[in-house]
């Protein structure tokens, strides 16, 4: 079978049958080629030009005029295309209005007259023995050629049930009685109108998507600016981080705060949802943290109290009245001199501590609701110890809830996380490499359904 032809009798099929040679009708291979080429077009003006010869062949005409009343006052219209003679033989310069979609505002507006009487109701019409030279609008766009035309087929191109655009097919013959040709033109022009409207809509959607992508990129840049560029330097400790949003902008967040007495605060948070909304709430949390640090800079006991910080962020989110937006969070303050960790967990995944022997324990109880749900939230604090050689692993649920093969029930889970942690060395870089490789091996893909963040702190052995 050739590229432009339908199956011929020489084609063999795996079942008994008798193929018909469609090339006996030369229009069928021509139509196949034309439709195939049209399927890749994105420009409505090019689409009109592409189908013009075919429509002209099925419905010969002496002149073609396209009219539109889209968005215009009652009684007003614009001529969007004028072709005098056979469209298949005309050059670009002979077609006066090549792209009415782009030049709409530059087109002249006409009112009343014969054209309005033809297009003010949505039914097709056919006029014979007409003197079109009596109409000022037609004389303005066709010049002396208008006196040579004596009949017209008025064909509406329906859009959402209304006749917004029209095709006026003129003939020199004053007696146009071929209704089969009228029917073919009616169908062809409406199918072409649907195709061009789809391209116009596609162009609009692509432009909007481009603008949205630019905005998402901007949100993503702002969000990344809120993420620490580097990890703090702590004598005797190693710190590594991993941050990968699922989209251009995500809802995961982490940050560090170093206090004058040497302690360091850590927060990891996960805003519900994805995209710009989650990124906006994440930015609010970052701003709230800085506001809290500024307000308590002279009160170290409050500034370094993770429960006080969590309570403040919860109040900010509650008073913002954001619908159905909340955040899980784990906040802690590490004293590197003693390895003591004061911490609170607000609906967040329980962090892990990898022991020197590879054993895994979690900072599970107690916990509270996520931040931004309960205005009267009470946040209990706990204290744990990070001994020399032990590693603290903070993470978001994008790790444990990573899905295998697009399913919703087979998740990476806590057990696989603990297994990955137990077989790494405990060095922060090794933890991140082992966990992320295990997640990718489990899911079978490099993409993510959710943001993924890991913060690893190790109390290095003597």
N, C-alpha and C positions, 0 to 999 in steps of 0.2 A: 504494500500500500504506500503510495507516494505521500509526500507531506501535504499536498494541496488537494488530493483526491480522496473520495470515500472508497470503501472496500470494492475491489473489482472481482470478477468471476475467477481470476487466477489465485486469489487468496485462499489458503487452506485453513479450515477451522476444525477443532477437535470433535465436532458433532456433525451429523448429516444435515446439510442445508444447501440452499441455492442462493448465493449472493447476487444482488442486482447491481449492475454497473451504473452507478450514479453519474459517472462522467459523461453519459449520453446527454445529460442536460448540463451545458457548460456553466450555467448560472450557479449550480450547486458548489463546484470547486471554488468558483470566484467568491461566493458568499462565505464559504468556510474560511478562506484566506482572510477576507475582510474582517470577519468577526473575531478571528484569532488575533489579528493585529490590534483591533479595537480594544480587546480585553486588557491590554497593557497601557492604554492611554490614560493620562491624568489631567489633560488640558481640555476643557469643554469646547473651546474654539477649534482645536485640532480635531476633536471628535466630529463636530459639525462638518468640517471640510472633508473628513475621511468618508462620511456617509453620503455626502452630497451627490456624487456621481451615481451611486446605486439608486438613490431615491429618484433622481432625474431620469434614470433609465426606466424605472417602473412607472413613473408619472411624469411624462414629458411636459414641459411648460415653456412659455415665452418669457416669463419673468416671475421672480419669487420675492416677496416682501414679508419680513417678520415684524410683528408688532407686539408690544408688551404694555400692560397697564399696571405692572407690579409696583405697589406702594404709591400710586399716583391718585390724585383726587378724582372724583366721579367726572367722567367726560374727557379725561386726559389720557394720553398715550404717547409712546415713543416708538420710532422705527429703529429696530436693532440690527436689521440686515436687509440689503437690497442687492439682488442679482438680476441683471438684465440679460436675457438669452439663456443658452444651455449652460447650467452651472458646471458641467463636466469639462467644458472647454475654456473656462475663465481662469485668469491668473490671479495672484494675490491682490494686485492693484485694482482689479476690476470689482473686487468685493469690498464695498466701501467701509463696512463695519465688521472688522474681523473678530473683535473680542468685546462684545457688549457687556459681559460680566465685569470686566475690568474698567471699561470706559463709561459705565452707566451714567454717571453724574455729568459727563460732558455731552451727552446726546440731547438734541433739541426736544422740547415737549410740545405736542400739538393738542388741539382741543376740537371736539365736535366733528361736524362734517360727516361724509360718507363712512369713513373708517370707524368712527365711534358707533354709528348706527349698526355697523356689521358686527362689532365685538361687544356691545353692551349686554347682550344675552349670550348664554354659553352654548347655544346650538350651532352646528355647522350649517353653512348656507352656500348656495350656488346661484350666481347672477349671470344672465345672458343678455346680449344686445345692450350693453352698458356703454355710456360715454364717460370714461374716467377722467377725461380732460376737464370736466366741470368741477373736480375736487381740488381745492388749493393744496392740500397736504400732499396728495399724490403728484401733482405737478411740481411741487418743491423738491421732491426726492428723485423723481424719474425724468424730469424735463420733458422734451418733446416726444420721448418714447411712449409716454402715457397715451397719446392719441392713437397708437397702433394696437392697443389692447382693447378687447371688447367683451371678455367674460372673465369671471373670477370664482375660484373655489375658496371658501373661507373656512379654514380648519382650526378648531380650538385645540390647544395642547393642555390637557387637564393637569392640574397640580392640586392635590389634596381635595379633589372634587370640584374645584373652581377652574374657570378658564381665564388664566392670567396672561398667557402668551398665545399668539395666533400666527398661523401661516396663511398668507394670501397668495394663491397660485393663479397667475394670470395667463390667459390664452389670447392669441390673435383671433381665433375662430369665435364668432359671436354665438354659435350654437354648440355648447359643450354639453353633451348628453351621455357621456360614457361614465355611468355611475360605478362600474367595476373599477375603473381607474381612480375615481373619487374615493372609493372604499380603501384601495391600496394606499393612496396617499394619506388618508386619515389615520390608518393604522401605523404606517411607517413613521410619520411625523410625531405621533404620540409616543411611540417606542423610543425614537431618538430624543424627544424631549425628556423622557424619564431618565435616559442614560446621561444626558448632559446635566440634569439637575443633580443626579447622584455624584457626578464629578465636581460640580460646584460645592455640594455639601462636603464631599471628601476634602476639597481644597480648604474649606473653612475649618473643618475638624483638624486638619494637619497644622494650620496656622495656630489654632487654639492650643493644640498639643505642644507646639513649639514654645508658645508663651508660657504654658504651664511647666514645661520642662525647665525653662530658664528660671522660673520662680522656685521650683524644687531645688535646682542647683544652688540658687542663692540661699535658700533655707539650709541646704546641706552644708554650704560653706560657713554659715553662721554657727550651725551646730558643731561642726568640727573645730571652730575657733573656741568653743566652750570646753572642749575636751583637752586635758593637759597635754602640752607638746612633749613633755618629758616627765620622767618619774623622779620623785625626791631622792636625794642621797642620804641614806641612813647608815651610819657606821655599824658594821656587823650584820647588815641586812642586804638582801637582794630583792629587787622588785621588777616585775615585767607585766605588761598589759597587752591585751588583744581586744580590738574593737572592730566589728564589721556590721554595718546596718544592712537590713534586707533590701532597702530602697535607697534613693538618693538622700533621704532624711529619715531618721529613725527615732525611737523613744528610749533607747538605752543611754545611760549616763554614768560616769564615774568622775571622782575628783579627789584631791588631797588638800589638806590644810596643815601647815606646820606651825606649831605653837612656840612661844619664846623659851619654854622650859625644855624643849627637845622632843616633846610628844608630837605625834602626827595623827591627824584625823583622816579617815577614809570613808567614802560613801560610794555605793553602787546602787543604781536605781533603774527601774524598768517601768515606763509609762504605758498604760493600756493602749492598744492599737498600734498603728504604723503611720508612716508618712508625715505630712506637714502638721497635722493636728497633734500627734504625739511629740514631734520635735518642738512645737510651740510650748507645750506643757513642760518638756524637759528644760527649755530655756527659762521658764518661770522658776523651776526648782533651782537652777544654777544662780539666777538672780536672787532668790530667797536666801540661799546659802551665803552669798556675799553680803546681803543686807544684814543677816544675823551676825556674821563675823564683824561687820563694821559696828553694829549696835552693842556688841559685847566685848569690844577690844580691850576695855579696861576691867573686865570681869572674867578672868581666866577660868575660874571654876565653872561658870555658865557656858563660856565659849567652848570648852572642852567636854561638855556634858552631852553625849549623843542623844539622850532622851529629850533634853531641852531643844536640841536642833530638830529632831523629828517632830516634836509638838509644834514648833514654829512653822515648819514646812506644811504640816497638816492644816494649820489655820489658814495659811496663804491659799492653799488649794481649795479649801472649803469656801472661803470668802470670794474666790474668783467666780464661783457659780458656773463652772464649766460642766456641761451635761455629760454624765457617764464617763468622766475622765478621772482616773486615779493612778497612783503609782505605788509599786512595791519598792521597798528600800531596805538596805542593810547599812547601818552607820556604826563605826567603831573608832575608838581612840587607842592607839598603840603607844606604849611607853617602851622605847627601844632599850632603855637601861635595864628593865626587868622582864620584858616580854609580856607584860600584862596587857590584856585587851578588854576595855570596857565597851560594851556593844548593845545595840537594840536591833530587832528584826521585825519589820512591818510588812507582813504578807510576802516577804521575799524568800527565795530558795535558801534553805539552810546552807551556809558556807561549810567547807570541808577543811579539816586540819589533817595533813599527812604526817604521820609519825616518823621517827627516825628509822623504824623497822619496816616502813611501808604500810602500816595499818592506817585505816581511815576512820576518823570520828567526825560527827557533824555538830555544828552549833545550832541545835534544833530548838529546844524549849528555852525561854518562853517566846511567844510571838504575838503580834497583834494583827488587826485588819490592815490592809494597805492604806496609805495616806490619801486623804481627799474624800473619804466616805463618811466617817463618823466625826461630827464636830466636837464631841466630848471624849475623843480617843485618849486613853491612858496608856502611856508607853513605859513598860517596865524595863529596866536595864539589867544586864548580866555582866559577869566578869569571867574571863577565861585566861589561860596561860599558853603562850607560844614559846616552847622550850627551844634551846639551841638544837639545830638540825631539823626542826619541824617547819612545815610550810602551810600557810593560810591561803586557801583558794576561794575567792569570791567569783560568782558567775551569775548570769541571767538565764531565764528559762528558755531562751533560744538554743541553749546547749542541750539541756535535758529533754526538751520537747521537740527536738529535731526529728523529722518523720522519715521513715523508710519508704521509698517508692511512691511518694505522694499519698500514702494512707494516713488516716487520722488516729489509728489505734495502735500502731507499732512505733513506739517512741524510743529515743536513745536511752532515756531514763537514768535514775540515780545509780543503779547497779553497774551499768556500763561506764558511767563517770568514775565511780570508785575503783573499778578494775583498771581503768586507764591511769588513774593517779597512783595506784599501788605499784604499777610496773615501770613508772618513770623514776628518775633519780631524786626528784624533789627539788631540783634546781628550777627556778621560775621559767626559764626558756624551755626547758625540757617538759615541764608541765603543759605549757601552752601548745607546744608541738605535738605531744602525745595525745592530748585531748582533741585538738582540732583535726588531726589526722584520723582519729578514731571516729569522730562524728562524720567526716567525709566518707570514710569507708562504710559506715553504717547506712547513710542516706543514699550513697551512690551518685551524688551530684555535688558540684561546687557551689551552687546557688543556695540561698537560705530563705525559708518561709518567715523567719523572725530574726530580729536583731540578735547578735551574739557578742557578748562581752565577758572577758575573764580578767581578773586582777589577782596577781599572785605575789605574796610576800613571804620570804624565807628568812628565818633566824639562822644565820649561818653558824655551823659548829665552830668551836674554838680552833 
